[in-house]
Amino acid sequence: PQLALEMGDFQKAEEGAERLARLGESTAAVRYNIGLARQKSGSHQEASRHYRRALEEKPAFSEALVNLGHSLRALGDEPEARRVWRQAVEEKPELADTHFAKFTPQA
């Protein structure tokens, strides 16, 4: 599934990750990859569900938090998106520079 994601074949990535989940490999990484594939194909509600499942297994999964925030924002829930993004930065402070620098005022 990871290679398919990197190549932009989101349907194939989703199918591969779903297959792994059905085979009992429902890890945080598998759920994250399903969420990412769904997000890239515009299914933000489903993406959010899978990101949340990944976070149930691995609460400090900062990449899942960042992308959950993007899906929530796309669904119109800006306050919750910001709350999740703050949590992501608390888990991994360097995200403030790599993902959110454009949102912070320059001194």
Beta strands, then each sheet from edge to edge (+ up, - down):
end
